[in-house]
Amino acid sequence: MRRQGKICAILALSAIVAACGTDDLGTQYTEIGEEESGLLFYGPGLAGGFRRFLVGRDEQHIKRTTATYGPRAGDLPHAQLYFVEMPPGRHFTRLSPVEEMIEGWGYFENKTIVQGSKGSAVNVLGRIDHLTFTADGIACVIWRQPLGIKHDRGVGTILLDGYYCKGEGPMMSAAEAKAILKLIGHRKLGPVKPPPEWYPETAGKVDIPNLPFFAAWGHSGRFKTTVPGRLIFNNLAGTAGKPTLQGDIQTDAGPHGACNGGFELVQIEDLLFEGEWSLNCTDGVAAEGRLTIGKQQGESVLTGSGTDSEKQPVTLSLDA
């Protein structure tokens, strides 16, 4: 397993540096069931697909659990999780930057990596750092999440890292990446539930997955430009009783060229969702704001407002 052989470079853990002298950590892995692993991940497109869980301890008594997820057919989407538990009296002293983790996964060996946005989010387990990127044109997100007790200047006694690749396409938006991170959990440390089963019915009622709209840039009058766009549904996530919709948002060529981004919306009524959207355009201008979408009194609703990085107003609506 190349992942374990790279543990020094990826984790930069002075607490266990003695165990990192060679690629062979001496760990004997045993295949276990998903429930026994404790790991939970409901990444889009992985339900009902291939999965494998392995567990082992090395001579330092460090416990490592790995999880591999695949699709029903084909190569993508694909994900791997890596869960490391330190023995009593040991802890992680520091962690390398999340962008340095990519090379530690064998899946990305010899692939061309283009890095996207780096940030942090919060899921049921706590704070989680992440980075979006593409690998030979495949859109992915990688994460690192320290857990457990923080001793002195340490960062925790447990580490959960991993990645998810959805397939060929543009770079994941920040909203989409954060939505995926919220689907990571652990049965004992922080359980997370799968997306609600009622999604397909609701999705049809709110005209997802491909909903056209118009984006208006600038103030009214001759300085205002309206361009067509579309919302593309990617995933339904969230906790029980508070589902969220995530997806891509795109506009055609306008004052700032073609723009791509994402949205994340939380259900506020039965068929009404509200949240945030963001766009990055080919000329370097970015925009973000609030968005409401769904059905209200039998009518389709899509209203959005925000500003771009040049302080100009941007509105989204169903009508030009």
N, C-alpha and C positions, 0 to 999 in steps of 0.2 A: 504494500500500500504506500504509494508515493506520499500521500498526505501525512502519514505518521513519520516518514523519513525526513520531512521538512519541518518538523515541529520547532526546532531551535530558531530557524529563520522567521517563522510565522509568529510565534508567541513571544519570543525574546524573553524567556522566563529564567532569570538568574537563579530562581529557587530550584530549578530542576536541570540546570545546565549539565550536570554530571551525567545525565541520562542521554545526552544528545551527541555523543562522540561519533556514532556511525548511523547509517540508514536503518540498521536493525536494532530496534528497541527491545527486542526479546519478548514482545507481547504475544500471547496466545489468544486469538480471537475465537469466540464461539457465537454461532448464529442463535438469535433469540427472537421472540415474538414482538410485535409492535407494542402491545400493552406492557410487556416486561421492560422494554426500553425506556418507557416514560416519556419519550419524545412525541410531540404533536406538531403536525404541520399540514395545513390545508391549502397549499399553493394552488392557484388556478390550473385546471386541466389535469391534476394528479389523482383525483378521486377515482377509485376502482382500478388504478394502474399498478405497475410493478413496484415493489418495495422490499428492502432487505435491511435487517438490523443485526449488528455485530457488537459484542462487548468483550473486553479483555483488560487485564492488569499487567503492568510491567514489573521489573524487579524493584522499582522504587515505590510500588503499591499505588501507582497512579491509575485510576480507572478511566477507560476511554470507551465511549459508545458512539458508533457511527450509524447513520441512517441514509439510505439511498432510495430516491423516489424517481419513477419513470412513468411514461404515458401508457395508455392501453396499447397503442401501436405507434411505430416510428421512434424517433430519437428525442423528441421534445414535446412538451416541456420536461425539464430535468432538474433535480435538486439533490443536494447532499447536506447533511447536518453532522456536526462533530461536537460531542459533549464530553468535556474533560472534568473529572472530579479529583481534587487533591486529597491525600490521606490526612488524618488528624495531625495537626502541628505544622502543616505545609500550606502555602498560599502562593498565588501569583503576585509577583512584585511589580511588574510593569508589562505593558502590551505594545507591540509595534503598531504603526499606523495601519488602518484598515486596507489602504490601497496596496500595501506590501504583502497582503495575504493571497492575492490572486495566484501568484506563481507557485504557491504551496499545494494547489489542487491539480492533480494529474489531468483532469478534464480540460484544462486550458493550456496544456503543454503544446508548444509550437503553433499557437493561435495568435493572431494579431489583436492586441488589446487596445481599445480606445476608451479612456476613462471619461465618465460623465460627472454628475454632481455627487458631492460628499456631504453627509449630514448625520443627524441623529433623530431618533423618534422614541416613542414610548409604547410598549405593548404590555401584556399582562405580566411579564416578567420584570419590567422596569425599562431603564434606558438602554437603547441599542444603537450602535453606530453602523453606518452603511455607506456603500458606494455603488452607483450605477455605472455600467460599462457595457461595451460590446466586445465579443470575441468572435472574430471572423464574421462580423455582421449579425451575430446572435445577441439579442438583448438580455442582459443579466443584472442581478443585484447580489452583492456579497455583504455579509454582516459579521459583527463581532459583539458578543454580549457577556460581560463579566457578571457573575452572580455570587451569592454566598456571603460569608462573613468577611469583612474588611479588617485585617489585622495591621496595626501600625500604619505604615505607608503602602500597604498592599492594595490590590484592586479586587480581591475576592478569592474564594476557594474553589469556584466553579467557572468554567468558560464554555459558552455555547457559540460556535460560529458555523457558517455555512453559506450556501449560495443557491440561487434559483435562476434558471434561464428559461424564458418563455418561448423563444423562437426567433426567426429572422424578422428584422424590422428596425424601426428607429429606436434610439436610446429611450429607456424607460423614463417617464416623468418622475419628479420627486413624489407627487401624490400617489402614483401607482406603486412605487417602491415602498413607501410607508404603509400602504394598504396591505402589501404582501407581508411585511414584518409583523403586522398585527395578527397574522394567521399562524405565528409560531408560539408554541407553549410547551408546558411540561405537566404531566398528570399530577405530580406532587407539589411542584414549585409554583405553578400558575397554569391551570387548565384553560384551554380555549376551545370554543365549540365550532363545528363546521358551519359553513354558510347555511342559512335557512333553506329548507326544501321548497318553500313556496316561491322562490325567485322567478322561475320561468313564467308563471302566470302574471306576476306583478310586472316583470320586464316588458311583456307585451303591452300592458296597459300604459306604461310610461314611454312607449315608443323607442325603447332601447333594443338592439345595440347600436343602430346607426341613425342618429337624429340630426337632420340638417338645421342650420341656424344661420344668422347673419351677424357679423361683428362690425360695429361702427367705431372708427378711430377718429379722434379729434373732436373739436367743438362743432356746433351746428353751422350751417352755411357752407361756403366754398372750401373751408378747411376740413370738412368732414368727409371721410371715405368709408363706404360700406363694402364689405367683401363676404362671400359665402364661406361657410365652414361646416364642420360636422363633429358630433360627439360619438365616440366609438366605445361601447361598453367592453370592459375587460373582466371585471370580477365583482362579486358580491361578498362582502366580509362583515366584520363587526361582531359584537357580542349579542347574546340573546336579548331581544327586545329593542335593540338599537342597531339595525342593519345599516350598512353603508354601500354606496355604489361608487366604483372607481372606473376610470377609463382614460382614453386619449382624447385630446381636443386638437383639431387641426383647422387652419384657415388657408384659403387659396392666396395667390399673390395679391398683395395690397401695397400700402405705403411703405411697409417694412419687409416686403417679400413674403414668402410662405412662412407660416408660423406653426410650431408643434408644441404640445405640452400635455397637461393632464388635469383631471378633476377628481375630487373626493367629496362625496355628498352623504350626509347623514339623514335618515328618515325622520321627519318631523310630524308627519301625518300619515294616514294609511297609504296614500299613493303620491306623497309629496316629499321630495328630498332637497336638502339645502346644504351648501358647503363652499369650498374654495376651488378656484381654477387658476391655472398659470400657463403662460405661453412664452416661448423663446423664438425669435424671428431670425431670418437669415442675415439681416444687416446688424445683428447684435442687440437689438432692442428687445426688452422683456416686458411682460405685462402680467398682472395678477388681480384677482378680485373675488367677489362673492357670486354664487350662482344658485338659482332655484329651478328645479325641474320636476315634472310629473303631471298629474291630473288633478284639477280642482274644479268641483261642480261640473264634472263631465267634459271640461275643456282642457286641452293640452297647455302646459305652462312651461316656459323657458325664459327666464329673465336673469341677466347678469350685469354687473357693473364693476368697474375697477379703474386702474390707471396704469400707464406704461412707465418705463424708466426715464422717459423724457417729460414726465408729469402731465401727459395728455390723457383725457378720459377715454375709456373703452367701454362700450356697452354690447351685450349679447341679447339677441331676441329672435323670435320665430319669423318676424317680418322684416323686410328690407327697409 
